[in-house]
């Protein structure tokens, strides 16, 4: 029975042991290769974490503040006014000194059309004769007042103009955000490919150094056996130190590009150096845009580029100033109706006053000067818009030229690399059979390294040119809504 129990326990434990062993064979997450960093991921991180883009997002808060400030001119105001006067009546001096007055409680407000009105009630203090809109015991009065400009200030006035300007503050904030985003994305793309190319250049120098060190070992052994001259050992050692120095410079270049790239790679409020093991390979070349694509991109760029949109908003702001300046050239013709504000007149029975005022400026220097300024600004904006639109077209053509020339450089550099590798391989064969020297092998390998460097730099220039094309057509001007996180308090 003991033996049977022991066998049964082992049978039950065997699947658990086998399963545990299988789990141990599965590679963990730490052994998986890191995901290469892509330009899209870098741009997404900029949208989420870059402080300059967040700071540009604060423009939305500023725009909202301007709107609230402009609306403040039209908000109602509660007024409580108490007036008292002591006097001796001329008609009845025997009555002696009298103290009379009133207490007004009313609400005043300005309408964007220019009409200013007030409404409330008045409580008389002392004896008073109320001719209009009295109620209660005859010592209370409904008070209504209004001010209406008929020419200057009707529908066009400084308060309404400020409100219209504040309405354009939000589009202007969007444009500033788009400009910041475009600039950051372009700079990040250039720095990203500089980082990638620096990593590839360091890899080339490391491989070249490993080859030189291996050759030095081989030549040293052959020199000890008397197969080669000692001078070849010296030449091989010189090449090792030379390539080691170049590799150190390449490492410093990579570290420099890493530090620069970290300014676009933010995490937890501070720049983070991207790990070297996340350096990606150069992707495949993209399809070149056709003539129809370029034409469509130019038309879109002249509409979507922030520089062009900014001029459109400035033109609308200038139109507001021009309309206001022309309105100021009109005569001032105002209607006014208001309750009597003097306690003495009020207690004597003067309830309301009505008036019409006409003012005609004779020289109109100020008004004409404001109109000239606005017209001159409009002409300047027209010329600036023409310049910006042509600049957009030139930017697109320049970026397209950079893409095409970079592709040609890649083809020529790749062809040169293929030929120089053939020459290097032939020189190595000659060295193996004893018809060449270490010096010539080193020279052939240097040529190969230079060609590999040119291929890497040409590829980097190609992808930087693609980024320039994206910037030129305004592809990065529209940011996702989650990129701007501003809390309005």
Secondary structure, DSSP 8 states (H G I E B T S, - for coil): -HHHHHHHHHHHHHHHHHHHHHHHHS--GGGS------HHHHHHHHHHH-HHHHHHHHHHHHHHHHHHHHHGGGS-EEEEEEEEEEEE-SS-GGG-EEEEEEEEEEEEEE-TTS-EEEEEEEEEESS----SSEETTTTEEEEEEEEEESSTTSS--HHHHHHHHHHHHHHHHHHHHHHHHHHHHHHHHHHHHHHHHHHHHHHHHHHHHHHHHHHHHHHHHHHHTTSS-HHHHHHHHHHHHHHHHHHHHHHHHHHHHHHHHHTT-EETTEE----GGG------------HHHHHHHHHHHHHH-HHHHHHHHHHHHHHHHHHHHHHTTS-EEEEEEEE---HHHHHTT--EEEEEEEE--SS-HHHHHHHHHHHHHHHHHHHHHHHHHHHHHHHHHHHHHHHHHHHHHHHHHHHHHHHHHHHHHHHHHHHHTTSS-HHHHHHHHHHHHHHHHHHHHHHHHHHHHHHHHHHHTTTTSS--GGG------
